[in-house]
């Protein structure tokens, strides 16, 4: 093993090409994190702005002078042979007498090479460019070709073991997810804890809820009567089936439209992105004019204890309870968040949250929304709820809290295992492809 400059085995290739308007050309993309080189598209010359470009050949090493430090490099596959690249992409011929191409591909995916690209990049934080002279003159400990083959075998075994452990940990994470769903399903079917006849009957609660809603003059569109064929499973004798709209005093979403921003107004207009880990996140949230807040607040009427649900987008189904703070009374929502209110004296709101979490996958399947998933308000109001007596609701919530905490701990442990596995692989790659720092 001896010291060698990267430029000893990488030679810059510049095959110039003048773009002609009437011809079509294949163009290349390089994905970051060492995810390879591939065909981007085929474009007519007159639509290509840069007329002076270069030809890429199969087997060449190509990198982005802008994103090399993020892993934007790789070996050109057959599909991009003859494609064009701009001056922002650098292509190199690899001297195969000095470097085995498989070894070099492994080397470029190691922490060693990422560090080379980072050290060779300079400029402002978000726009650093690779210094080619520094890059090509950087010295590494280059094994002989036969030792490179030995290193490939060692690295391959590391990766086989890494992939096995990663697969097992991913499988275990899936099992934890299934375990959560199983606990929720059993809870909603009355199978998680023992029933107690002293709890009374849920039908009495429904009568009280109906009376309370009538007392406060709550006028609602009547919900459809529950038909026997709608009931999905059996529930304990002292439970009752109802629709969510029967026990809720309000199910609504936020404003279908925009509001006028006002910096530091103290009145917040939250969206789906501001519901994280069961909490409202005000950092970076929009603040709006008082008049716009009043208009939207009349719709959502957010109060402490209300359940808020992301009802559209990538984080659909995420939930948070409105905290008992002054901020809650100055908060309203965009349409991507729904608000559910209930008569708290007869309903354990955390039970409703667990019900929504359990029911969200089914509601999504039956949603009449577009390509973007939605929890439609009409579906939410009409969804069937297996409703236990209040004391049992509280016991179910207590048990589910314990079980979900256990699942959280299992998930955190397995996630830590995956991160540790990744770290060990990187250490193994670094040790195998050991190098000597270049003199600067």
KAMO-V755021 format. One record per residue. N is the residue number from 1. RES is the residue in one letter. OMEGA is omega as a letter, one per 40 degrees, with the letter a starting at -180 (* if undefined). NEAR is the number of other C-alpha atoms within 12 Angstrom. Layout:
n,res,omega,near
N,RES,OMEGA,NEAR
N,RES,OMEGA,NEAR
This chain:
n,res,omega,near
1,X,a,17
2,X,i,16
3,X,i,21
4,X,i,24
5,X,i,26
6,X,i,35
7,X,i,24
8,X,a,24
9,X,i,27
10,X,a,30
11,X,a,24
12,X,i,27
13,X,i,24
14,X,i,23
15,X,a,22
16,X,i,19
17,X,i,21
18,X,a,22
19,X,i,27
20,X,a,19
21,X,a,16
22,X,a,13
23,X,i,15
24,X,a,19
25,X,i,32
26,X,i,27
27,X,a,29
28,X,i,40
29,X,i,33
30,X,a,35
31,X,a,24
32,X,a,22
33,X,i,22
34,X,a,29
35,X,i,21
36,X,i,27
37,X,a,37
38,X,i,31
39,X,i,25
40,X,i,19
41,X,i,18
42,X,a,20
43,X,i,22
44,X,a,18
45,X,a,23
46,X,i,16
47,X,a,16
48,X,a,25
49,X,a,15
50,X,a,19
51,X,i,21
52,X,a,20
53,X,a,30
54,X,a,32
55,X,i,32
56,X,i,42
57,X,i,29
58,X,i,25
59,X,i,28
60,X,i,36
61,X,a,37
62,X,i,48
63,X,i,45
64,X,a,36
65,X,i,31
66,X,a,31
67,X,i,32
68,X,a,41
69,X,i,37
70,X,i,32
71,X,i,33
72,X,i,35
73,X,i,41
74,X,i,41
75,X,a,39
76,X,i,37
77,X,a,23
78,X,a,17
79,X,a,21
80,X,i,32
81,X,i,26
82,X,i,27
83,X,a,36
84,X,i,42
85,X,i,42
86,X,i,30
87,X,i,25
88,X,i,27
89,X,i,37
90,X,i,41
91,X,a,40
92,X,i,33
93,X,a,29
94,X,i,31
95,X,a,21
96,X,i,21
97,X,a,15
98,X,a,26
99,X,i,29
100,X,a,26
101,X,i,27
102,X,i,25
103,X,a,33
104,X,i,34
105,X,i,29
106,X,a,34
107,X,a,39
108,X,i,35
109,X,a,34
110,X,i,31
111,X,i,31
112,X,a,33
113,X,i,39
114,X,i,31
115,X,i,26
116,X,a,34
117,X,i,36
118,X,a,28
119,X,a,28
120,X,a,30
121,X,i,28
122,X,a,22
123,X,i,15
124,X,a,10
125,X,a,12
126,X,a,12
127,X,i,15
128,X,i,21
129,X,i,29
130,X,i,31
131,X,a,25
132,X,a,30
133,X,i,19
134,X,a,23
135,X,a,35
136,X,i,25
137,X,i,25
138,X,a,33
139,X,i,28
140,X,i,29
141,X,a,25
142,X,i,30
143,X,i,26
144,X,a,20
145,X,i,22
146,X,i,17
147,X,i,21
148,X,i,30
149,X,i,22
150,X,i,19
151,X,i,29
152,X,a,27
153,X,i,19
154,X,a,22
155,X,i,30
156,X,i,21
157,X,i,18
158,X,a,26
159,X,i,23
160,X,i,15
161,X,i,19
162,X,a,26
163,X,i,19
164,X,a,16
165,X,i,24
166,X,i,25
167,X,a,19
168,X,i,19
169,X,i,27
170,X,i,23
171,X,i,19
172,X,i,23
173,X,i,26
174,X,i,19
175,X,i,18
176,X,i,27
177,X,i,21
178,X,i,18
179,X,i,22
180,X,a,28
181,X,i,25
182,X,i,21
183,X,a,32
184,X,a,33
185,X,i,26
186,X,i,26
187,X,a,36
188,X,i,39
189,X,i,30
190,X,a,29
191,X,a,21
192,X,a,24
193,X,i,24
194,X,i,21
195,X,i,26
196,X,a,20
197,X,i,16
198,X,a,13
199,X,a,22
200,X,a,21
201,X,a,27
202,X,a,32
203,X,i,25
204,X,i,20
205,X,a,32
206,X,i,33
207,X,a,19
208,X,i,21
209,X,i,29
210,X,a,27
211,X,i,20
212,X,a,23
213,X,i,25
214,X,a,16
215,X,a,11
216,X,i,13
217,X,a,11
218,X,i,18
219,X,a,16
220,X,i,18
221,X,a,13
222,X,i,14
223,X,a,22
224,X,i,17
225,X,a,17
226,X,a,20
227,X,a,13
228,X,a,11
229,X,i,10
230,X,a,17
231,X,a,19
232,X,a,18
233,X,i,19
234,X,i,20
235,X,i,24
236,X,a,28
237,X,a,21
238,X,i,28
239,X,i,31
240,X,i,33
241,X,i,36
242,X,i,31
243,X,a,29
244,X,i,38
245,X,i,35
246,X,a,43
247,X,i,43
248,X,i,36
249,X,i,33
250,X,i,32
251,X,a,35
252,X,i,39
253,X,a,39
254,X,a,37
255,X,i,28
256,X,a,18
257,X,a,15
258,X,i,21
259,X,i,28
260,X,i,20
261,X,i,21
262,X,a,19
263,X,i,16
264,X,i,16
265,X,a,21
266,X,i,23
267,X,a,33
268,X,a,40
269,X,a,49
270,X,i,44
271,X,a,37
272,X,a,36
273,X,a,31
274,X,i,31
275,X,a,35
276,X,i,23
277,X,i,17
278,X,a,23
279,X,i,24
280,X,i,35
281,X,a,25
282,X,i,25
283,X,a,16
284,X,a,15
285,X,a,27
286,X,i,30
287,X,a,31
288,X,a,30
289,X,a,26
290,X,a,24
291,X,i,19
292,X,i,28
293,X,a,35
294,X,a,24
295,X,a,25
296,X,a,33
297,X,i,32
298,X,i,22
299,X,a,25
300,X,i,37
301,X,a,33
302,X,i,40
303,X,i,27
304,X,i,25
305,X,i,28
306,X,i,36
307,X,i,45
308,X,a,51
309,X,i,50
310,X,a,44
311,X,i,43
312,X,i,32
313,X,a,24
314,X,a,16
315,X,a,25
316,X,a,30
317,X,i,38
318,X,a,35
319,X,i,37
320,X,i,34
321,X,i,32
322,X,a,34
323,X,i,22
324,X,a,16
325,X,i,15
326,X,i,15
327,X,a,23
328,X,a,32
329,X,i,26
330,X,a,35
331,X,i,47
332,X,a,48
333,X,i,49
334,X,a,39
335,X,a,32
336,X,i,38
337,X,i,42
338,X,i,46
339,X,i,42
340,X,i,43
341,X,i,37
342,X,i,32
343,X,a,32
344,X,a,25
345,X,a,17
346,X,a,33
347,X,i,32
348,X,a,32
349,X,i,34
350,X,i,32
351,X,i,35
352,X,i,47
353,X,i,36
354,X,i,37
355,X,a,38
356,X,i,39
357,X,a,31
358,X,a,31
359,X,a,27
360,X,i,33
361,X,a,20
362,X,i,21
363,X,i,30
364,X,a,29
365,X,a,18
366,X,a,19
367,X,i,23
368,X,a,16
369,X,a,19
370,X,a,14
371,X,i,12
372,X,i,18
373,X,i,25
374,X,i,34
375,X,a,42
376,X,a,33
377,X,i,31
378,X,i,24
379,X,a,28
380,X,a,38
381,X,a,32
382,X,a,27
383,X,a,37
384,X,i,34
385,X,i,36
386,X,a,38
387,X,i,42
388,X,i,44
389,X,a,34
390,X,a,35
391,X,i,29
392,X,i,34
393,X,a,39
394,X,i,25
395,X,i,25
396,X,i,37
397,X,i,30
398,X,a,21
399,X,i,25
400,X,i,33
401,X,i,22
402,X,a,16
403,X,i,23
404,X,i,25
405,X,i,17
406,X,i,19
407,X,i,26
408,X,a,20
409,X,i,16
410,X,a,23
411,X,i,26
412,X,i,18
413,X,a,19
414,X,i,26
415,X,i,24
416,X,i,18
417,X,i,23
418,X,i,26
419,X,i,19
420,X,i,18
421,X,i,26
422,X,a,23
423,X,a,17
424,X,i,21
425,X,a,29
426,X,i,27
427,X,i,19
428,X,i,25
429,X,a,33
430,X,a,26
431,X,a,21
432,X,a,31
433,X,a,34
434,X,a,26
435,X,i,28
436,X,a,22
437,X,i,19
438,X,i,22
439,X,a,12
440,X,*,10
